[in-house]
């Protein structure tokens, strides 16, 4: 419409005003589309050559068949000769999913930035065409007070996002993007952005998170494999503590440290509890030169339910733990090779005898490997619940064990969001807090107001004081 007005002005008044407006209009559009910086270097600059390469890479990267809900992706960003096949394996997971926007998070490699930057308007160009920015989503991420701004200059000469764009175009031509670039992040910026990413993605299941990173840089082949294995296993366990420890100690490397940590944190808030490796290789696999390589991995972060074998193993760990601890006063030496049981999470252990509760303790805000959470909480429930005397040996034959694996907590803004029998509740008011598992309210036959009153009283408050407290809901996989 604006262009028609400009053309009319040009026709009626000459090129003066209309020409000036047209120049401003076109220059404004040009400024909003970032031209590629690495076409001809990281990938072909010729449209048809690039199209054929992308088609070939994606055709060799069939989507992985995995149980669970995909929450986020991690992909490398080197030249296609080195990491293109690995990156394609991650991007290809989008093909059969109803995704229309990808939030791509990468770390600045060319400028010493402080905070995080969002490319908030216009789009980014590759030889295959333009990918437009989802401006609504991008604006939702910006908070200058928290250190998240929208300076487009931060994205000049950066390859960490650009390298993934042609592959995304090969999956869906109409995908929209939200490019995010990180520098050094303060705790305030990290906390704000990880929480906001979770809120934005949680509100629209058509949005996918994608972290851009390579792994170890410039080590010999064997050293790189060892370092990268540690990083990959920490991601498979969804263990930010282990990841941070490896990176800090130099036992592993990632150029996208903050992007992956942000994505991992946001994904955990959305329910992700395990990672799956799609593909791993390093530059030595492509060149044959193995003295000085760079590592690449493609992974998905998933929310997965426990299968019957995993449920049985957790229950067995709890049973063995309570027997060994009560009979012999020892903590059993428990290990497991199951990636899901090594993944970080929170659990509650409930012990009952002849229908009477004998102990119930869990870890609420301190995720750890599930098997370890079950072990420690079983010991605590049998001996450290202040409401009950420690379990005795003669009680063991009648003791029933229940394991509850909790989902991440979600803030409750309206009690209508709480479904009895589905959701448990966690209440916080000042230094007072309490938690009630979903099965407790269902088995007791409480309505929502009785549930909330019981929750408040358990926290040492008056029944009606739940109205002045913070409420969080969660679900639980209950194993009896």
C-alpha atoms as one frame of an Amber mdcrd trajectory, in Angstrom:
protein
   0.000   0.000   0.000   2.817   2.379   0.945   4.625   1.584  -2.282   1.494
   2.465  -4.319   1.279   5.850  -2.574   4.941   6.532  -3.324   4.481   5.646
  -7.020   1.481   7.936  -7.220   3.521  10.796  -5.777   6.261  10.129  -8.277
   3.736  10.248 -11.088   2.100  13.487  -9.988   5.064  15.461  -8.679   8.065
  14.000 -10.422  10.835  12.066  -8.791  11.470  14.600  -6.019   9.295  13.661
  -3.054   8.216  10.261  -4.417  11.761   9.282  -5.344  13.036  10.286  -1.946
  10.324   8.290  -0.212  10.991   5.296  -2.441  14.713   5.429  -1.662  13.983
   5.613   2.059  11.505   2.749   1.814  13.867   0.501  -0.105  16.876   1.375
   2.023  14.862   0.617   5.145  13.919  -2.798   3.773  17.526  -3.492   2.792
  18.748  -2.629   6.304  16.285  -5.092   7.794  17.625  -8.047   5.795  21.085
  -9.226   6.870  23.175 -10.319   3.917  25.143 -13.585   4.290  28.743 -13.265
   5.462  29.932 -16.840   4.892  28.386 -17.900   1.583  31.249 -19.281  -0.472
  33.208 -20.139   2.669  31.136 -22.286   5.021  28.718 -23.348   2.300  28.333
 -22.734  -1.465  27.427 -19.246  -2.617  25.737 -20.558  -5.732  22.031 -21.094
  -5.125  21.728 -24.325  -7.076  24.922 -25.849  -5.742  23.825 -25.030  -2.192
  20.339 -26.398  -2.818  21.779 -29.696  -4.047  24.193 -29.931  -1.107  21.469
 -29.255   1.473  19.160 -31.777  -0.192  21.914 -34.399  -0.113  22.820 -33.756
   3.538  19.205 -33.915   4.682  18.482 -37.032   2.628  21.227 -38.837   4.571
  19.850 -37.646   7.905  16.551 -39.396   8.527  14.639 -38.173  11.618  15.409
 -40.330  14.654  12.562 -42.402  16.022  12.457 -41.635  19.724   9.861 -41.941
  22.410   9.123 -38.723  24.229   8.535 -35.087  23.393  11.305 -33.150  21.686
  11.900 -29.884  23.553  15.163 -28.507  22.099  17.995 -29.228  19.657  21.769
 -28.770  19.705  23.719 -28.535  16.421  27.226 -27.539  15.229  28.031 -24.560
  13.058  31.260 -25.253  11.157  31.701 -25.421   7.396  29.452 -27.979   5.732
  32.463 -30.053   4.674  33.184 -30.692   8.364  29.914 -30.524  10.309  27.172
 -30.241   7.697  26.051 -33.873   8.019  25.928 -33.649  11.814  24.016 -30.363
  11.768  21.599 -31.828   9.210  20.851 -34.695  11.593  19.642 -32.197  14.212
  17.721 -29.946  11.822  16.029 -32.915  10.131  14.187 -33.655  13.409  11.926
 -30.688  12.559  10.663 -32.169   9.294   7.618 -34.018  10.601   6.820 -31.597
  13.424   4.421 -28.659  13.347   7.125 -26.052  13.980   6.942 -22.620  12.400
   9.564 -20.686  14.421  13.077 -21.644  15.529  14.891 -19.658  18.207  18.580
 -20.083  17.326  21.024 -19.266  20.125  24.739 -18.899  19.436  27.776 -17.330
  21.105  29.622 -14.374  19.626  32.913 -15.453  18.018  33.998 -12.081  16.641
  33.171  -9.449  19.255  33.650  -9.267  23.009  30.013  -8.777  23.924  28.380
  -8.348  27.301  24.842  -9.646  27.673  22.577 -11.132  25.014  21.413  -9.720
  21.677  18.267 -10.456  19.678  17.930  -9.868  15.927  14.440  -8.497  16.312
  13.239  -7.261  12.914  13.438  -8.090   9.225  15.256 -11.264   8.314  18.464
 -13.032   7.306  19.399 -13.911   3.732  21.095 -16.976   2.279  21.558 -17.926
  -1.386  18.327 -19.919  -0.996  16.292 -16.856  -0.009  15.268 -14.977   3.131
  14.225 -16.280   6.527  12.051 -13.709   8.267  12.203 -12.945  11.967   9.201
 -13.718  14.155   9.030 -10.211  15.560   6.429 -11.010  18.201   8.646 -13.681
  19.727  11.819 -11.637  19.402  10.271  -8.652  21.176   9.136 -10.925  24.010
  12.777 -11.833  24.715  14.121  -8.281  24.949  14.648  -6.704  28.378  17.373
  -4.084  28.467  17.321  -3.909  32.245  18.162  -7.627  32.350  20.891  -7.233
  29.712  18.988  -8.506  26.647  18.929  -5.940  23.827  18.325  -5.862  20.066
  21.424  -4.380  18.433  21.594  -5.866  14.880  25.252  -4.840  14.571  26.177
  -7.641  16.965  25.301 -10.170  14.250  27.648  -8.826  11.560  30.305 -11.339
  10.473  28.897 -14.048  12.767  28.685 -17.608  11.434  27.190 -19.418  14.449
  23.627 -18.734  13.344  24.145 -18.200   9.630  25.657 -21.661   9.111  22.411
 -23.342  10.177  20.044 -21.235   8.067  20.303 -23.047   4.681  19.689 -26.386
   6.417  16.572 -24.966   8.056  15.423 -23.743   4.660  15.920 -27.249   3.326
  13.445 -28.580   5.883  10.830 -25.828   5.630  10.895 -22.870   3.253   8.481
 -20.821   5.373  10.191 -21.239   8.763  10.597 -18.072  10.802  13.612 -17.477
  13.020  14.582 -15.600  16.169  18.391 -15.221  16.228  19.913 -14.734  19.691
  23.603 -14.043  20.232  25.301 -14.257  23.627  28.399 -12.642  25.014  29.442
 -12.881  28.644  26.264 -13.298  30.662  25.664 -12.069  34.178  23.622 -14.233
  36.514  20.739 -11.779  36.118  20.820 -12.023  32.312  21.137 -15.811  32.350
  18.251 -16.265  34.791  15.985 -13.841  32.946  16.635 -15.251  29.478  16.375
 -18.934  30.415  13.094 -18.275  32.206  11.713 -16.122  29.370  12.703 -18.680
  26.730  10.794 -21.336  28.674   7.758 -19.075  28.964   7.732 -18.216  25.251
   8.206 -21.798  24.058   5.830 -23.171  26.695   3.089 -20.870  25.435   3.386
 -22.029  21.806   4.289 -25.586  20.831   5.097 -24.417  17.294   8.374 -22.881
  18.557  11.609 -24.877  18.855  14.843 -24.008  20.672  18.093 -24.649  18.800
  21.511 -24.127  20.422  24.488 -23.674  18.103  27.866 -24.983  19.280  30.941
 -26.953  18.325  32.714 -29.093  20.925  36.458 -29.516  21.587  38.847 -27.375
  19.560  42.288 -28.320  18.196  43.283 -31.446  20.075  44.461 -34.776  18.736
  41.756 -37.249  17.723  41.838 -39.415  20.873  41.887 -36.443  23.244  39.007
 -34.802  21.399  36.953 -38.005  21.552  37.507 -38.277  25.307  36.656 -34.629
  26.001  33.589 -34.669  23.768  32.308 -37.897  25.317  32.156 -36.217  28.732
  30.218 -33.249  27.372  27.796 -35.462  25.434  27.130 -37.707  28.430  26.441
 -34.658  30.634  23.911 -33.476  28.040  22.342 -36.930  27.854  21.963 -36.834
  31.649  20.600 -33.267  31.472  23.173 -32.432  34.144  24.113 -28.726  34.146
  26.346 -29.271  37.185  28.452 -31.905  35.429  28.573 -29.821  32.267  29.770
 -26.764  34.160  32.346 -28.827  36.055  33.835 -30.297  32.864  33.997 -26.917
  31.162  35.505 -25.146  34.154  38.125 -27.862  34.721  39.039 -27.982  31.034
  37.938 -31.622  30.780  35.546 -30.669  27.985  35.018 -27.724  25.640  32.121
 -25.960  23.919  32.364 -22.643  22.127  28.598 -22.278  22.722  28.783 -22.636
  26.491  26.141 -20.043  27.329  23.800 -20.948  24.430  23.764 -24.605  25.468
  23.398 -23.818  29.173  20.526 -21.426  28.414  18.840 -23.985  26.172  19.357
 -26.755  28.695  17.942 -24.661  31.537  14.917 -23.554  29.523  14.326 -27.104
  28.281  14.425 -28.456  31.847  11.806 -25.896  32.844   9.692 -27.262  29.964
  10.000 -30.840  31.198  13.077 -32.130  29.347  14.719 -34.846  31.389  17.114
 -36.603  29.012  19.242 -35.973  25.966  19.664 -38.142  22.910  22.729 -38.148
  20.680  21.867 -38.216  16.968  25.357 -37.964  15.531  28.943 -37.310  16.595
  32.092 -36.841  14.546  35.036 -34.492  14.334  36.916 -32.736  11.553  39.424
 -35.583  11.412  36.675 -37.855  10.106  36.216 -35.533   7.134  39.844 -34.672
   6.353  41.754 -37.698   7.627  44.062 -35.287   9.496  43.752 -36.300  13.146
  46.368 -34.217  14.942  44.335 -31.034  15.339  40.578 -31.619  15.198  37.294
 -29.932  16.176  34.369 -31.932  17.580  30.737 -31.800  16.452  27.582 -33.314
  17.924  23.858 -33.217  17.200  21.519 -33.885  20.101  17.873 -33.556  21.069
  16.622 -32.750  24.573  13.486 -34.750  25.373  10.802 -35.171  27.968  10.511
 -38.938  28.350   8.357 -41.126  30.544  10.004 -44.018  32.347   9.544 -47.400
  30.697   8.673 -50.539  32.656  12.299 -51.632  32.996  13.321 -48.227  34.356
  10.390 -48.090  36.747  11.221 -51.563  38.009  14.876 -50.645  38.507  14.042
 -47.518  40.537  11.688 -49.482  42.754  14.342 -52.174  43.195  16.901 -49.532
  44.210  14.498 -48.155  46.823  13.721 -51.626  48.190  17.363 -52.649  48.363
  18.317 -49.352  49.992  15.770 -49.517  52.793  16.664 -53.151  53.526  20.433
 -52.556  53.598  20.188 -49.348  55.595  17.765 -50.589  58.249  19.220 -54.090
  58.617  22.916 -53.297  58.334  23.253 -49.499  58.710  24.982 -49.210  55.359
  24.316 -47.337  52.155  24.303 -49.768  49.216  26.733 -49.236  46.359  24.257
 -48.478  43.586  25.135 -47.691  39.975  23.194 -47.934  36.732  24.071 -47.744
  33.068  20.586 -46.533  32.089  20.876 -42.970  30.675  17.353 -42.090  31.809
  18.104 -43.070  35.414  21.332 -41.083  35.278  19.405 -38.034  34.063  18.825
 -35.312  36.622  15.455 -35.017  38.329  13.627 -34.938  41.650  11.820 -37.721
  43.488   9.803 -38.411  46.614   9.870 -41.678  48.537   6.765 -42.666  50.522
   6.942 -45.581  52.988   3.778 -47.137  54.393   3.089 -50.110  56.681  -0.354
 -51.681  56.833  -1.886 -48.557  55.303  -0.149 -46.151  57.708   2.468 -43.645
  56.552   5.944 -44.340  57.999   7.945 -41.696  56.196   7.854 -39.416  53.176
  10.780 -37.276  52.038  11.990 -35.931  48.686  14.279 -33.405  47.038  12.308
 -30.470  45.678  14.774 -27.880  44.388  17.971 -29.910  44.136  17.925 -32.115
  41.026  20.359 -35.020  40.889  20.577 -38.323  38.999  17.273 -40.134  39.480
  18.815 -43.294  40.859  20.795 -41.267  43.419  17.720 -39.219  44.323  15.816
 -42.456  45.043  18.683 -43.854  47.130  19.144 -40.752  49.310  15.432 -40.053
  49.728  14.763 -43.666  50.711  17.331 -43.396  53.501  15.848 -40.062  54.621
  12.264 -41.313  54.525  13.136 -44.379  56.612  15.209 -42.586  59.248  14.995
 -38.789  59.108  11.309 -37.861  58.771  10.821 -35.918  62.039   7.159 -36.925
  62.178   7.962 -40.587  62.690  10.335 -42.848  64.566  12.929 -44.544  62.325
  11.760 -47.717  60.625  12.719 -50.897  62.534  13.886 -54.225  61.151  10.718
 -56.017  62.192   8.666 -53.603  60.059  10.487 -54.348  56.821   8.441 -57.384
  55.818   5.251 -55.277  55.842   6.811 -52.093  54.472   5.529 -50.798  51.147
   7.637 -48.463  49.024   6.325 -45.836  46.594   8.546 -43.791  44.279   7.237
 -40.525  42.795   9.289 -38.954  39.992   8.339 -35.285  39.805   7.982 -33.076
  36.760   9.404 -29.512  36.767   7.380 -27.008  38.799   5.109 -24.534  37.001
   3.839 -21.304  38.620   0.085 -21.265  39.260  -1.664 -17.983  38.509  -5.211
 -19.341  38.773  -6.296 -22.302  40.916  -8.434 -23.383  37.970  -5.141 -24.580
  36.443  -4.906 -27.296  39.127  -6.533 -30.669  38.408  -7.080 -32.943  41.399
  -5.429 -36.299  40.766  -3.142 -34.875  38.077  -1.297 -32.080  39.833   0.549
 -31.889  43.103   1.240 -28.508  44.682   4.255 -26.780  46.176   3.645 -23.689
  48.336   6.138 -21.018  49.355   5.537 -18.049  51.653   8.650 -16.414  53.027
  10.591 -19.124  54.848   7.566 -21.409  54.986   7.021 -24.077  52.359   5.221
 -27.370  51.864   4.483 -29.920  49.186   1.671 -32.430  48.645   1.911 -35.101
  45.958  -0.919 -35.443  43.404  -1.912 -38.938  44.535  -2.442 -37.758  48.128
  -5.206 -35.296  47.251  -6.869 -37.794  44.913  -6.850 -40.663  47.419  -8.158
 -38.407  50.211 -11.003 -37.113  48.042 -10.176 -33.442  48.636 -11.606 -30.628
  46.565  -9.304 -27.808  45.516  -9.987 -25.591  48.530  -9.408 -28.374  51.045
  -6.240 -29.269  49.139  -4.974 -25.695  49.411  -5.929 -25.414  53.068  -4.087
 -28.647  53.917  -1.076 -27.393  51.970  -1.025 -24.117  53.944  -1.357 -25.863
  57.313   1.465 -28.259  56.412   3.651 -25.192  55.804   2.824 -23.874  59.291
   0.347 -21.295  58.036  -3.335 -20.699  58.566  -5.591 -22.548  56.070  -6.539
 -19.372  54.194  -2.963 -18.087  53.883  -2.454 -20.039  50.656  -3.980 -16.967
  49.016  -0.892 -14.927  49.955   1.664 -17.566  48.958   3.377 -18.596  45.736
   1.925 -21.786  44.299   3.557 -24.224  41.879   1.974 -27.256  40.270   3.649
 -30.451  39.105   2.824 -33.963  37.987   4.361 -37.234  39.146   5.106 -40.654
  37.729   4.129 -42.891  40.632   5.799 -46.292  40.957   4.424 -48.704  43.527
